[in-house]
Amino acid sequence: MANTDVAEQVLDALGGKDNVKANDICMTRLRILTEKPGLIDLNKLRSIRGVLGTVRRGSNGVEIVFGPGSINEVSDDIVRLTGIEPSYSAFRDSSSAPEDSISVQINGHAPIPKAVRAAVAAKKPLASSHMGSPSSDEDDDASDMEELASLLEATGSADSPRLLVVNGPNINMLGVREPKIYGRKTYADLVRLCRSAAQEAGFSECRCFQSNHEGDLVDVIQAAYGEFDGIVINPAAYTHTSVALLDALKSVALPTIEVHISKVDEREDFRQISYVRAACFETIVGMGLEGYRKAIKDMAAHLREHRGAEKG
């Protein structure tokens, strides 16, 4: 799909180009300030090919997360279609919410910061996140906590961990790619298995991400910091070549399990090398897609043990 088509779809989901007041680009995020925020269709935005997620920014703003390979061209097309040049100051001056109140929408769910989850679990009031003078009104605190508790009930309990499953190049070709080695089940089957296994294991959310591009994989691992509790990763061919993925996993320091569908230790010599293994506490090989189920169960057990040790 041409990037111009993507830009046109983005503007349509934003309520049309006339609803755009300002735009900017930050890393892999396209920032948009709108005239009428009620016209923004987040579900439509997230359904656009290439969009990895959405971020609400203040009362009138939204950020759209793209992969690094497409963000610049999409941004250029937004500028061309709207006639509005990028402006960072527009967002700095008009944002009605501090940066730490922003949350990314992933697969329709809004990840809740760990500090918020902990406060709700402990039934403690949160520090005011509003601009201006802090409020000491206990009724407001109670109301805020009730609202957060309702949100947590809808997305999983405050103690429920959240899982990111990352798959590298060619995993999207499951069912077609060398079926004697990788089987006949598809990537869609893999996603369903992971989500089902994660639900059974007690995870409140399981996000599955696949990319054929190393930078995209690094980006999603970095974005997991503070949002997910564990990572299950099949780097595929990047297992044997990517120091960047190893460094990304070390940077976020989240519990990680490495998974391989085939028996990589019985294949070509170059497949004996795994850079990411140094950042993982477990490696599972040769179990087909069921290896992911074992990884998810083992991750859940690891997180329960770790949390139990912290409480003890």
C-alpha positions in Angstrom: 0.0 0.0 0.0 1.4 3.4 -1.0 2.1 5.8 1.9 -0.1 8.4 0.3 -3.0 6.0 0.7 -2.0 5.5 4.3 -2.0 9.3 4.9 -5.4 9.7 3.3 -6.8 6.9 5.5 -5.3 8.5 8.6 -6.9 11.9 7.7 -10.3 10.2 7.1 -10.0 8.5 10.6 -9.2 11.9 12.1 -12.4 13.4 10.8 -11.0 14.8 7.6 -8.1 17.1 6.9 -10.1 20.2 8.0 -10.1 18.8 11.5 -6.3 18.9 11.7 -5.0 22.0 13.5 -1.3 21.0 13.8 1.0 18.1 13.2 4.5 17.0 14.2 6.7 13.9 14.1 8.5 12.4 17.1 10.6 9.2 16.5 8.1 6.7 15.1 5.0 8.8 16.2 2.9 11.1 14.1 1.4 13.8 16.3 -1.9 15.4 15.4 -3.7 18.2 17.1 -7.4 18.3 16.1 -10.2 20.9 16.2 -12.9 18.4 17.2 -11.5 15.4 19.1 -14.9 13.7 19.0 -14.4 13.1 15.3 -11.3 10.9 15.9 -12.0 7.2 15.2 -9.3 5.3 17.1 -10.5 1.9 15.9 -10.3 3.0 12.3 -6.8 4.4 13.0 -5.6 1.2 14.5 -7.0 -0.8 11.5 -4.8 1.0 9.0 -2.0 -1.1 7.7 1.3 0.0 9.2 -0.2 1.5 12.3 1.3 -0.1 15.5 -0.8 1.8 18.0 -2.4 5.1 19.0 -1.8 7.5 21.8 -4.2 10.1 23.2 -2.3 13.3 23.8 -4.2 15.9 25.9 -7.8 16.7 25.2 -7.4 17.4 21.5 -4.3 15.4 20.4 -3.5 12.0 19.2 -0.3 10.2 18.3 -0.2 7.5 15.7 2.6 5.0 16.1 4.2 3.7 12.8 7.2 1.6 12.0 10.4 3.5 11.4 10.4 2.5 7.7 7.2 4.4 6.9 6.8 7.3 9.4 8.7 9.9 7.4 6.9 9.4 4.1 3.5 9.3 5.9 4.4 12.5 7.7 5.4 14.2 4.4 2.1 13.2 2.8 0.1 14.5 5.8 1.9 17.9 5.3 1.2 17.9 1.6 -2.5 16.9 2.0 -3.2 19.4 4.8 -0.8 22.2 3.9 0.2 22.4 7.6 3.9 22.3 8.3 5.2 20.3 11.4 5.1 22.4 14.6 6.4 21.1 18.0 5.5 24.3 19.8 1.8 23.7 19.0 1.8 20.6 21.1 4.0 22.0 23.9 1.7 24.9 24.4 -1.7 23.3 23.9 -1.4 19.9 25.6 -3.8 19.7 28.5 -2.2 16.6 30.0 1.3 15.9 31.2 3.4 13.5 29.3 3.2 10.8 32.0 -0.6 10.6 31.6 -0.4 9.4 28.0 -1.2 5.7 27.4 -0.8 3.7 24.2 -3.8 1.9 22.8 -2.8 -1.7 21.9 -5.3 -4.0 20.3 -8.1 -1.9 21.8 -6.8 -2.0 25.3 -5.2 0.9 27.2 -2.2 -0.2 29.1 -2.3 1.2 32.7 1.0 2.4 34.2 2.3 0.1 36.9 2.2 2.9 39.5 -1.5 3.3 38.9 -2.1 -0.4 39.1 -0.2 -0.6 42.4 -2.1 2.4 43.8 -5.4 0.8 43.0 -4.4 -2.5 44.4 -3.3 -0.9 47.6 -6.4 1.4 47.6 -4.1 4.4 48.0 -4.8 7.9 46.5 -2.8 9.0 43.5 -0.9 12.2 43.2 -2.9 14.7 41.2 -2.1 14.4 37.4 -3.8 17.7 36.6 -1.9 20.9 35.8 -2.1 23.6 38.4 -2.4 23.6 42.2 -2.7 20.1 43.8 -6.0 19.2 45.3 -6.6 17.8 48.8 -10.2 16.9 48.2 -10.6 13.3 49.5 -13.9 12.9 47.6 -12.1 13.6 44.3 -9.4 11.0 45.2 -12.1 8.5 46.0 -13.9 9.2 42.7 -10.6 8.8 40.8 -9.9 5.5 42.5 -13.4 4.2 41.7 -12.9 5.1 38.1 -9.5 3.5 37.9 -10.7 0.4 39.7 -13.5 0.0 37.1 -11.0 0.4 34.3 -8.7 -2.2 35.9 -11.7 -4.6 36.3 -12.4 -4.3 32.6 -8.8 -4.8 31.5 -7.5 -7.2 34.2 -6.8 -7.0 37.8 -4.0 -4.8 39.2 -1.9 -7.8 39.9 -2.5 -9.5 36.5 0.7 -9.5 34.4 0.8 -8.5 30.8 2.7 -10.4 28.1 4.3 -9.4 24.8 5.0 -12.1 22.2 7.5 -11.0 19.6 8.1 -12.9 16.3 10.8 -12.1 13.8 11.2 -12.5 10.0 9.2 -15.1 8.0 7.1 -16.2 11.0 4.2 -14.5 9.1 4.7 -17.2 6.4 3.8 -20.1 8.7 1.8 -22.7 6.8 3.6 -21.9 3.6 7.2 -21.8 4.6 8.9 -25.2 4.7 5.9 -27.1 6.2 8.1 -30.2 6.8 10.0 -28.1 9.3 7.5 -25.5 10.5 4.2 -27.4 10.1 0.9 -26.4 8.4 -0.5 -24.1 11.0 -0.6 -20.4 10.2 0.5 -17.3 12.0 -3.1 -16.6 12.8 -3.2 -20.0 14.5 -0.1 -19.0 16.5 -1.7 -15.8 17.6 -4.9 -17.6 18.7 -2.8 -20.2 20.6 -0.8 -17.5 22.4 -3.9 -15.5 23.4 -5.7 -18.6 24.7 -2.6 -19.8 26.6 -2.1 -16.4 28.1 -5.7 -16.1 29.3 -5.4 -19.6 30.9 -2.1 -18.6 32.5 -3.7 -15.5 34.1 -2.3 -12.8 31.9 -4.6 -9.7 31.6 -3.3 -9.0 28.1 -1.3 -10.7 25.4 0.0 -8.6 22.6 1.4 -10.5 19.6 3.8 -8.6 17.3 5.6 -9.8 14.1 7.9 -8.0 11.8 10.4 -8.8 9.1 12.4 -5.7 10.0 15.0 -5.6 12.8 14.4 -2.0 13.7 10.7 -2.6 14.2 11.5 -5.4 16.6 13.9 -3.2 18.6 11.2 -0.5 18.7 8.5 -2.8 20.1 10.9 -4.3 22.7 11.8 -0.8 23.8 8.2 0.2 24.0 7.5 -2.7 26.3 9.4 -1.0 29.1 6.9 -0.1 31.8 4.0 -1.5 29.9 4.6 -5.3 29.9 5.8 -7.7 32.6 7.4 -10.4 30.4 8.5 -11.1 26.8 8.3 -14.3 24.8 10.4 -13.9 21.7 11.2 -15.9 18.6 13.7 -13.7 16.7 13.8 -16.2 13.9 16.8 -15.5 11.6 17.8 -12.5 13.7 18.6 -15.0 16.5 21.9 -15.7 14.8 22.8 -12.2 13.7 21.3 -9.5 15.9 23.2 -7.9 18.7 20.7 -5.0 18.5 17.9 -7.3 19.7 20.1 -8.5 22.5 20.9 -5.0 23.5 17.2 -4.0 23.4 16.3 -6.9 25.7 19.1 -6.0 28.1 17.9 -2.4 28.1 14.4 -3.1 29.1 15.5 -5.9 31.5 12.1 -7.7 31.4 11.9 -11.5 32.0 12.3 -13.1 28.6 11.9 -16.6 27.1 13.4 -17.5 23.8 11.3 -19.8 21.6 12.1 -21.7 18.3 9.5 -23.8 16.4 12.1 -26.1 14.9 15.0 -28.1 16.5 17.6 -25.4 15.7 20.3 -27.3 17.6 20.0 -30.1 15.0 20.1 -27.9 11.9 22.8 -25.9 10.2 25.9 -24.8 12.1 25.0 -21.1 11.9 21.7 -21.8 13.7 23.6 -22.9 16.8 24.4 -19.3 17.5 21.9 -17.3 19.6 22.8 -13.7 20.6 19.4 -13.1 22.4 19.9 -16.1 24.6 22.2 -14.1 26.9 19.1 -12.0 27.8 16.7 -14.9 28.4 16.2 -17.1 31.4 14.9 -20.0 29.4 15.0 -21.3 25.8 12.5 -23.7 24.2 13.2 -25.4 20.9 11.6 -28.1 18.7 8.1 -28.2 20.1 6.4 -26.5 17.2 3.8 -23.9 18.1 3.2 -25.7 21.4 6.6 -24.3 22.5 4.8 -20.9 22.8 2.2 -22.4 25.1 5.0 -23.8 27.3 6.8 -20.5 27.3 3.7 -18.6 28.3 3.0 -21.1 31.2 6.6 -20.9 32.3 6.6 -17.1 32.1 3.5 -17.0 34.3 5.1 -19.3 36.8 8.3 -17.2 36.8 6.4 -14.0 37.4 4.3 -15.5 40.2 7.5 -16.8 41.9 9.2 -13.4 41.5 6.2 -11.5 42.9 5.9 -14.0 45.8 9.5 -13.4 46.7 9.0 -9.6 46.6 6.0 -9.9 49.0 8.0 -12.2 51.2 
